[in-house]
Amino acid sequence: MNQLVNDAPPGNSILIVSPHLDDAVLSCWTVIAGEGNVTVATVFTAGPKVGITTPWDRDSGVDSAERMAQRRDEDAAALALAGRVPLHLGALERQYGGGRVPPDVLAPLIREATTVLAPAGTATIQKNTEHRVVRDAVRRLRPDCWLYADQPYSGFAQAVRLPWRLRAAHAVRRSRSIFEPFPVRLSDEEQEWKAAAIRCYAGELGKLEWIFGPITQRGRLEYELFWIPRGSGSVAPPFCSPGRSE
């Protein structure tokens, strides 16, 4: 794989679009904790009416409206470890009767960003359909967006295949993939930093680890994986410096 050199101009802005209130930290910590003007915009951040409690939230001891308020606070604490402030877009996720992405909210943010990162919708363990909904919404607005491997759904693997729908689109065009994979290896220090951020999501971590196994243990967080659009003119995020990729 070719090494990428970060030649981002002054004022370069990077927008990470995160479906839920932990996805960006789990999947893109090297970007969040890197240099540059980085914004994490999370789509599904609103709660239902007071008094409603979904099965996923039942173990929290509070109703889903209060649980979502707690999750927003957890997200703010996690991003604060990297000196970032969250941007919560206020959509309802499917379990609360939503699951749709408001384009009028996304469009201005995406239009103003130099580089946009969206979830690829990848999964080797269990799929989350809302990630693909967000991916498609972003790609309609910014076909040149970068993609990131969804964690922990992709097992923090160094290499993961893109979803079949993206691969099929390339086959129809009879061309090689328009996306080039770019795995990033985290140092021990970066893994510990990322693990500390993940632990901020205390109300969700236990449930995620019940499904996906231990997440913050040493070595589990060694890789993050991105896909770069070929020939798009997108500016490489700051982590793309010589010698960084594997």
Secondary structure, DSSP 8 states (H G I E B T S, - for coil): ---------TT-EEEEEESSTTHHHHHHHHHHTSSSEEEEEEEE----STT---GGGGGGSS-HHHHHHHHHHHHHHHHHTTT---EEEEE--GGGT-----HHHHHHHHHH-SEEEEE----SS---HHHHHHHHHHHHH-TT-EEE--TTTTTT-S-----HHHHHHHHHTTS--SEEEEEEE--HHHHHHHHHHHHT-HHHHHHHHHHH--SSSTTTTSEEEEEEETTS-----TT--TT-B-
